[in-house]
Amino acid sequence: MMQKAIDAHFHIWRQQDQPWLRGPMVPRIFGPYEPIRRDYPIEEFLADQQGSGVEKAVYVQTNWAKEDFEKEVAFLQKTANETGWPHAVVGYAEMTVDDIRPQIDRLKKYPLLRGVRMQLHWHETPAFRFATYADQVVDPKVRANVARLKDYGLSFDLQLFPTQMKDGLTLVGENPETNFILTHAGMLTDMSEETTQAWKAGLRTLSAAPNLYAKLSGLGTFVHRNDPALIAYIVDNAIEILGSDRLMFGSNFPIEKLWTSHAELIKAHRQAVAKHGVAAEADIFWNTAEKVYRPV
């Protein structure tokens, strides 16, 4: 019997709401993206994942214009009210302001809000960067605002490269009452010895914080394909370092739709996890996401 699944990282959008999908094509970590420069509605996502065993899904913010942060969550709440999907929402909050509370106060009225994300990843390769500088993750304003999330019961989706994970541990460690979810399993960019060792070392660093979880999502981001061997490598090491009870599956659709189908993607993840046993399958495809995101 197929293990039921929560997709802990997916997106939908209207192109009109996405400045990055309306403007000129620019280099991005996931490569050319012309096929997704269009609307991607919930109905298409449901069709894409039909038969995959996914019963619930967590929406993660998609970089609307910053001033439209509330409109984004309102759009997802309305979509859920009309269709039953998604079952939880990770919204956007600008963590570099003096005080994030006015933003969160506006978002908290939407029942599906479970957490926020502001992408803080920085890399030596310009096309891989999102943060304005490498140690923005420990910027004093970011730290002060992340510390305020516990008062709202919200999690923080933490997107970092391995070179930032020591600073990441500082942020996670000083907020033990807040759950942090490492996006895309820490973003392994290639399979060179230097890169894989740095990635594993970064995961070990973050593993010291019991409130740190990780998503097995976006694993094709840097290779631009569905690669079962790569997925298995990441799954094996993430389970060894973090344990299955701190890991969750996410499709990252429709980004991964640039090179694969949802069926082939989740098949590769299921095969990678299966050899670790039924308890690991239950953790990664259901239990961890249910605990952390509390989908309705």
C-alpha positions as CSV (number, residue, x, y, z in Angstrom):
1,M,0.0,0.0,0.0
2,M,1.4,3.4,-1.0
3,Q,2.4,5.7,1.9
4,K,0.2,8.7,1.8
5,A,2.1,12.0,1.4
6,I,2.1,15.7,2.2
7,D,3.8,17.8,-0.4
8,A,5.6,20.2,1.9
9,H,6.8,22.6,-0.8
10,F,4.8,23.6,-3.8
11,H,3.8,26.8,-5.6
12,I,0.9,28.1,-7.7
13,W,0.7,31.6,-9.2
14,R,-0.9,34.0,-11.6
15,Q,1.8,35.4,-13.8
16,Q,0.4,38.9,-13.4
17,D,1.3,38.8,-9.7
18,Q,5.0,37.7,-10.2
19,P,7.4,40.5,-11.2
20,W,10.1,37.8,-12.0
21,L,7.8,36.0,-14.4
22,R,6.8,39.2,-16.2
23,G,10.2,40.8,-16.6
24,P,13.0,39.7,-18.9
25,M,14.6,36.3,-18.5
26,V,17.7,36.4,-16.2
27,P,20.0,33.7,-15.0
28,R,18.5,31.7,-12.1
29,I,19.6,28.6,-10.1
30,F,17.1,26.4,-11.9
31,G,18.1,27.5,-15.4
32,P,15.9,28.7,-18.3
33,Y,12.3,29.0,-17.2
34,E,10.3,30.1,-20.3
35,P,7.8,27.2,-19.9
36,I,6.6,28.5,-16.5
37,R,6.3,32.2,-17.5
38,R,2.6,31.8,-17.4
39,D,-0.2,31.1,-14.9
40,Y,0.1,27.9,-12.9
41,P,-3.3,27.4,-11.1
42,I,-4.2,25.0,-8.4
43,E,-6.2,23.0,-10.9
44,E,-3.0,22.2,-12.9
45,F,-1.1,21.3,-9.8
46,L,-3.9,18.8,-8.8
47,A,-3.8,17.3,-12.3
48,D,0.0,17.1,-12.2
49,Q,0.1,15.2,-8.9
50,Q,-3.0,13.0,-9.5
51,G,-2.2,9.4,-8.4
52,S,0.9,10.3,-6.6
53,G,-0.5,9.6,-3.1
54,V,-0.3,13.3,-2.1
55,E,-3.3,14.1,0.1
56,K,-2.3,17.5,1.4
57,A,0.1,20.3,0.3
58,V,2.0,23.2,1.8
59,Y,2.2,26.4,-0.3
60,V,5.5,28.4,-0.1
61,Q,5.7,32.0,-1.1
62,T,6.8,32.9,-4.7
63,N,8.2,36.4,-4.5
64,W,5.3,38.6,-5.3
65,A,6.2,42.3,-5.1
66,K,7.2,42.9,-1.5
67,E,4.4,45.3,-0.8
68,D,1.9,42.6,-1.9
69,F,2.9,40.1,0.9
70,E,-0.7,40.2,2.3
71,K,-2.3,39.8,-1.1
72,E,-0.3,36.6,-1.7
73,V,-1.6,35.0,1.5
74,A,-5.1,36.2,0.9
75,F,-5.0,34.7,-2.6
76,L,-4.0,31.3,-1.2
77,Q,-6.6,31.4,1.6
78,K,-9.3,32.2,-1.0
79,T,-8.0,29.4,-3.3
80,A,-8.2,27.0,-0.3
81,N,-11.6,28.1,0.6
82,E,-12.8,27.4,-2.9
83,T,-10.9,24.2,-3.7
84,G,-9.7,22.7,-0.5
85,W,-6.1,23.1,-1.5
86,P,-3.5,24.1,-0.1
87,H,-3.7,22.9,3.5
88,A,-1.1,25.3,4.9
89,V,0.7,28.4,3.8
90,V,4.2,29.8,4.2
91,G,4.0,33.5,3.4
92,Y,6.6,36.2,2.8
93,A,7.8,38.6,5.4
94,E,10.5,41.3,5.0
95,M,12.9,40.3,7.8
96,T,15.2,43.4,7.4
97,V,12.7,46.0,8.6
98,D,13.0,47.5,12.1
99,D,10.0,45.5,13.4
100,I,8.2,42.7,11.5
101,R,5.2,42.6,13.8
102,P,3.0,45.0,11.8
103,Q,3.4,42.6,8.8
104,I,2.7,39.5,10.8
105,D,-0.3,41.1,12.4
106,R,-1.8,41.5,8.9
107,L,-1.0,37.9,7.9
108,K,-2.2,36.2,11.0
109,K,-5.9,36.7,10.2
110,Y,-5.5,34.1,7.5
111,P,-6.2,30.7,9.1
112,L,-3.8,28.7,6.9
113,L,-0.7,30.7,7.7
114,R,1.9,28.5,9.4
115,G,5.2,30.2,8.8
116,V,7.2,32.7,6.7
117,R,10.1,32.7,4.4
118,M,12.6,35.3,3.2
119,Q,15.3,33.7,1.1
120,L,18.7,34.4,2.6
121,H,20.9,32.2,0.4
122,W,24.1,33.7,-0.9
123,H,26.7,32.0,-3.1
124,E,30.0,33.0,-4.8
125,T,28.3,32.3,-8.1
126,P,26.2,35.4,-8.8
127,A,23.4,33.5,-10.5
128,F,22.9,31.5,-7.4
129,R,22.5,34.5,-5.0
130,F,19.4,35.8,-3.5
131,A,20.5,37.5,-0.3
132,T,22.3,40.8,-0.7
133,Y,25.4,39.6,1.3
134,A,26.7,36.3,2.7
135,D,25.9,36.9,6.4
136,Q,22.5,38.5,6.0
137,V,21.2,35.5,8.0
138,V,22.7,37.0,11.1
139,D,22.0,40.6,10.3
140,P,20.8,42.2,13.6
141,K,17.4,43.1,12.2
142,V,16.9,39.7,10.8
143,R,17.8,38.1,14.1
144,A,15.5,40.5,16.0
145,N,12.6,39.8,13.7
146,V,13.0,36.0,13.6
147,A,13.0,36.1,17.4
148,R,9.5,37.6,17.2
149,L,8.0,34.7,15.3
150,K,7.7,32.6,18.5
151,D,5.1,35.0,19.8
152,Y,2.9,34.1,16.8
153,G,3.6,30.4,16.7
154,L,5.1,30.7,13.2
155,S,8.0,28.7,11.7
156,F,10.7,30.1,9.4
157,D,11.7,28.5,6.1
158,L,15.5,28.9,6.1
159,Q,17.2,28.8,2.7
160,L,21.0,28.7,2.9
161,F,24.0,27.3,1.1
162,P,26.5,25.2,3.1
163,T,29.0,28.1,3.6
164,Q,26.2,29.9,5.5
165,M,25.2,27.1,7.8
166,K,27.4,28.1,10.7
167,D,25.7,31.4,10.8
168,G,22.4,29.5,10.3
169,L,23.0,27.6,13.5
170,T,23.4,30.9,15.3
171,L,20.0,32.0,14.1
172,V,18.3,28.6,14.8
173,G,20.1,28.0,18.1
174,E,19.0,31.3,19.6
175,N,15.4,30.6,18.8
176,P,14.7,27.2,20.3
177,E,10.9,27.8,20.5
178,T,10.7,28.3,16.7
179,N,10.8,25.6,14.1
180,F,13.2,26.2,11.2
181,I,12.8,24.3,7.9
182,L,15.9,24.1,5.7
183,T,14.8,24.5,2.1
184,H,15.9,22.1,-0.6
185,A,18.0,20.0,1.9
186,G,20.7,22.7,2.1
187,M,21.1,23.2,-1.7
188,L,23.8,20.8,-2.9
189,T,25.1,22.4,-6.1
190,D,27.3,19.6,-7.5
191,M,28.8,16.3,-6.8
192,S,32.4,17.3,-6.5
193,E,34.2,16.0,-3.4
194,E,34.8,19.5,-2.0
195,T,31.1,20.5,-2.5
196,T,29.6,17.3,-1.1
197,Q,31.9,17.4,2.0
198,A,31.0,21.0,2.6
199,W,27.3,20.2,2.3
200,K,27.5,17.3,4.7
201,A,29.5,19.3,7.2
202,G,26.9,22.1,7.0
203,L,24.1,19.6,7.7
204,R,26.0,18.3,10.7
205,T,26.5,21.8,12.0
206,L,22.7,22.5,11.7
207,S,21.8,19.1,13.2
208,A,23.0,20.4,16.6
209,A,19.7,22.3,16.8
210,P,16.7,20.1,17.5
211,N,14.3,22.6,16.1
212,L,15.9,22.3,12.7
213,Y,14.1,20.3,10.0
214,A,14.8,19.9,6.3
215,K,12.9,19.5,3.1
216,L,13.8,17.0,0.5
217,S,12.7,19.4,-2.2
218,G,14.1,21.1,-5.2
219,L,16.8,18.4,-5.6
220,G,16.9,18.9,-9.4
221,T,17.5,22.6,-9.0
222,F,21.2,22.7,-10.0
223,V,21.3,19.7,-12.4
224,H,18.0,20.6,-14.2
225,R,16.8,17.0,-14.3
226,N,15.2,14.4,-12.2
227,D,18.2,12.3,-11.1
228,P,17.3,9.3,-8.9
229,A,20.9,8.6,-8.0
230,L,21.4,12.2,-6.8
231,I,18.1,12.1,-4.9
232,A,19.2,8.8,-3.2
233,Y,22.6,10.3,-2.3
234,I,20.9,13.3,-0.6
235,V,18.3,11.2,1.1
236,D,20.9,8.7,2.4
237,N,23.1,11.4,3.9
238,A,20.2,13.5,5.2
239,I,18.8,10.5,7.1
240,E,22.2,9.6,8.5
241,I,22.9,13.2,9.7
242,L,19.4,14.5,10.7
243,G,17.3,11.4,11.0
244,S,14.1,10.7,9.1
245,D,12.0,12.3,11.8
246,R,13.4,15.7,10.8
247,L,12.9,15.3,7.0
248,M,9.9,15.9,4.7
249,F,9.2,15.6,1.0
250,G,8.4,18.6,-1.2
251,S,7.9,18.6,-5.0
252,N,8.9,22.2,-5.6
253,F,6.4,22.2,-8.5
254,P,6.1,23.8,-10.9
255,I,9.8,24.6,-10.9
256,E,10.7,20.9,-11.2
257,K,8.1,20.6,-14.0
258,L,10.7,22.3,-16.1
259,W,12.4,18.9,-16.4
260,T,10.2,16.1,-15.0
261,S,6.7,15.0,-14.2
262,H,5.3,14.9,-10.6
263,A,4.9,11.1,-11.0
264,E,8.5,10.5,-11.9
265,L,9.7,12.9,-9.2
266,I,7.9,11.4,-6.3
267,K,8.7,7.9,-7.7
268,A,12.4,8.7,-7.4
269,H,11.9,10.0,-3.8
270,R,9.9,7.0,-2.8
271,Q,12.5,4.6,-4.1
272,A,15.3,6.5,-2.3
273,V,13.4,6.4,1.0
274,A,12.0,2.9,0.8
275,K,15.3,1.2,1.6
276,H,15.3,3.0,4.9
277,G,12.1,1.2,6.0
278,V,8.5,2.0,6.6
279,A,9.1,4.3,9.6
280,A,11.3,6.5,7.5
281,E,8.6,6.5,4.7
282,A,6.0,7.6,7.2
283,D,8.2,10.3,8.6
284,I,9.4,11.8,5.3
285,F,6.1,11.6,3.4
286,W,3.7,12.5,6.3
287,N,4.7,12.7,9.9
288,T,7.3,15.4,9.9
289,A,5.3,17.8,7.7
290,E,2.2,17.1,9.7
291,K,4.0,18.0,12.9
292,V,5.8,21.1,11.6
293,Y,3.2,22.7,9.3
294,R,0.0,21.3,10.9
295,P,-1.9,21.2,7.6
296,V,-5.7,21.3,8.0
